[in-house]
Each structure stands twice: as C-alpha cells, then as structure tokens.
Amino acid sequence: MLPWVVHRTRLPLLSWRCVDCPSESATTGAGRFRVNANGKLLDVWLLVRCVRCDRTSKLTVYERTPVSSFDPVELHGYHVNDSRLVASTLLDPALARRNRFALDWTDAWRLDAPPTPLDEAWPVRVEVAFRDPVPVRPDRLVARGLGLSRPEVQRRVKCDVPMRRSRIAGFTFTLMSVR
C-alpha cells in the first residue's frame, strides 16, 4: 500500500468582497487579532487584508463576551497573535458562517506522494492521509498524484468514497491496470 499525505502549505485565502475595490479575496497575512475591552466585556476580531488594495477589515471572533468566560491560555494567545490560534480560528466553519466568507484553498496545499511503481503487480492500493483539514475532491487529488486526466481517473480508480465530493478526511483507493 502506497502512502500519500496532504499538507497545508499556507493559510487559505478568504473569498470575501472588499468594500474599497473590486477584489473578492482577502488574506490573514501573518495573522493578527485585535482585542478590545469594554468594561468587563471583550471583543475579539481576526484582522484580514484585501489582496489588491491592502485595506484591513475585521472578522468577529467574539462579541461582548465576559472576560471571565475566556480560558486564560486562549486569551493570552489572542493578545500575542499565536499562529496556531490564528489557523484554528480561521479554519472554524462557524466563524465562516457568522462572517459570511468562504475559504479558497487554491495553491494552499501540496500532496506528498511517492512515485507509483508501474512494474509491480496490479492493482495498486493507495492510502491518502490528511495532515490538515484541506477540502479536496478525491478525483482531482488522484489526477494530480498520478498525472492522469480526471476521466481516466474515473475509469481506472475504484474508491469507496464519492470522487466528486470534497473530503477533509483520509480514504483509500485502488488503481486498476490499463485495459
């Protein structure tokens, strides 16, 4: 069985319309939070920048939340702009729903796949593992990993998961020989 691993290479872009220019993409850049205190209540925002005009906007993480309800380690992470906290916050589907944006994973991941030995006995089994929750369609992933067209992937690959539906969890497939 051949092991394939999908890695995140950077944080994805946000599909989000800028209010100043016609751009529809934003980035978290190095990742920064803004924490604002109002008495005993805190607001926490994740700052994002337009990729075209560099305008900074805010994504609401917490709004008017009592300071006592925060985990001290998490609150410290917001103050020091912890990169792991930035990534986990950005990848949270609830944040995307609340702030009405989608993630654009184009060129934000890579596939580590050893070369497929074509001289071995057919069929060849491949196990795909995801190190990060990168949504990828299995047919596109297999086409990239094997250097095949997607129609050829449909003909030669047997898989228990839907090939045209994005996945963020591991799966296995079998590559059949050319007929």
C-alpha positions in Angstrom: 0.0 0.0 0.0 1.4 3.4 -1.0 1.1 6.3 1.5 0.0 9.7 0.3 -0.2 12.7 2.6 -2.0 16.1 2.0 -0.3 19.1 3.8 -1.4 22.7 4.1 1.3 24.9 2.8 -0.2 28.2 3.9 -3.5 29.5 5.3 -6.2 29.7 2.6 -7.4 33.0 1.1 -10.8 34.2 2.0 -13.4 34.7 -0.7 -14.8 37.9 0.6 -15.7 41.1 -1.3 -13.6 44.2 -0.4 -15.6 47.4 0.3 -13.0 49.7 -1.4 -12.1 47.8 -4.6 -13.5 45.1 -6.9 -11.3 42.4 -5.3 -13.0 39.3 -3.9 -10.1 37.9 -1.9 -8.6 38.7 1.4 -5.7 37.2 3.4 -4.8 36.9 7.1 -1.2 37.5 6.3 0.9 36.7 9.3 -2.2 36.5 11.4 -3.2 39.2 13.9 -6.0 39.5 16.4 -7.5 42.7 17.8 -8.8 42.5 21.4 -10.9 45.4 22.7 -12.1 45.7 26.3 -15.3 47.5 27.2 -15.6 47.2 31.0 -15.7 43.5 31.8 -16.6 42.6 28.2 -14.3 41.7 25.4 -14.5 41.9 21.6 -12.0 39.7 19.6 -11.5 40.2 15.9 -9.3 38.4 13.4 -7.8 41.0 11.1 -7.7 40.3 7.3 -6.3 42.4 4.4 -7.6 42.8 0.9 -5.1 41.2 -1.5 -5.4 44.1 -4.0 -5.8 47.4 -2.1 -4.4 46.2 1.3 -7.4 47.5 3.3 -7.7 45.9 6.7 -11.1 44.5 7.8 -12.2 42.6 10.9 -13.8 39.2 11.3 -15.8 38.9 14.5 -14.5 36.0 16.7 -16.2 37.1 20.0 -18.5 40.0 20.6 -19.3 41.4 24.0 -18.1 38.3 25.8 -17.4 38.4 29.6 -13.7 38.2 30.4 -14.3 35.5 33.0 -15.6 33.2 30.2 -12.3 33.0 28.4 -9.7 30.4 29.0 -6.6 32.3 30.2 -4.3 30.5 27.8 -6.6 31.2 24.9 -6.9 34.9 25.9 -3.1 35.1 26.1 -3.0 33.6 22.6 -5.3 36.4 21.3 -3.0 39.0 22.8 0.2 37.6 21.4 -1.2 36.6 18.0 -0.5 32.9 18.4 -0.2 31.4 14.8 -1.8 28.1 15.8 -4.8 30.0 17.2 -5.0 32.1 14.0 -5.1 29.0 11.9 -7.7 27.2 14.1 -9.8 30.3 14.3 -9.7 30.8 10.5 -10.5 27.2 9.7 -13.5 27.1 12.1 -16.7 26.7 9.9 -18.8 28.6 12.5 -16.6 31.7 12.0 -17.0 31.5 8.2 -20.8 31.2 8.6 -21.0 34.2 11.0 -18.8 36.4 8.9 -20.1 35.2 5.5 -16.9 34.2 3.8 -15.6 31.0 2.2 -12.1 29.7 2.1 -10.2 29.5 -1.2 -7.7 26.6 -1.0 -6.2 27.2 -4.4 -2.4 26.6 -4.2 -2.6 26.4 -0.4 -1.8 22.6 -0.1 0.5 20.0 -1.5 0.4 16.3 -2.0 3.4 14.2 -0.9 3.2 11.0 -2.9 6.0 8.6 -3.7 6.2 7.6 -7.4 3.8 4.9 -8.3 5.8 1.8 -9.3 4.2 0.7 -12.5 6.2 -2.6 -12.8 4.5 -4.0 -9.7 1.5 -6.3 -9.8 -1.8 -4.7 -10.4 -4.0 -3.4 -8.8 -2.1 -0.8 -6.7 -3.7 0.3 -3.4 -3.1 3.9 -2.1 -3.9 5.3 1.3 -4.5 9.0 1.5 -4.0 10.8 4.8 -4.8 14.4 5.6 -2.4 16.2 8.0 -4.6 19.3 7.9 -8.3 19.7 7.1 -7.8 20.7 3.5 -11.0 20.2 1.4 -10.0 18.4 -1.8 -12.1 16.4 -4.3 -10.6 12.9 -4.5 -10.8 12.8 -8.3 -8.6 16.0 -8.5 -6.2 14.7 -5.9 -5.7 11.4 -7.6 -5.4 13.0 -11.0 -2.6 15.3 -9.6 -0.9 12.5 -7.8 -0.8 10.1 -10.7 -0.6 12.6 -13.6 -3.8 11.3 -15.2 -6.8 13.1 -16.6 -9.9 13.1 -14.5 -11.9 11.0 -17.0 -9.1 8.4 -16.8 -9.2 8.6 -13.0 -12.9 7.8 -13.2 -12.2 4.7 -15.4 -9.1 3.3 -13.5 -9.8 4.1 -9.8 -12.0 2.2 -7.5 -12.9 4.0 -4.3 -15.5 3.7 -1.5 -15.9 7.5 -1.2 -17.6 9.8 -3.7 -14.9 11.0 -6.0 -16.6 14.3 -6.9 -17.4 15.5 -3.3 -14.7 17.3 -1.3 -13.2 15.5 1.7 -11.1 16.5 4.6 -10.5 13.0 6.0 -8.4 10.1 4.8 -9.5 7.5 2.3 -8.1 4.6 0.3 -8.4 3.8 -3.4 -7.3 1.1 -5.8 -5.7 1.9 -9.1 -6.6 -0.7 -11.7 -4.4 -1.6 -14.7 -5.0 -0.2 -18.2 -7.3 -2.4 -20.1 
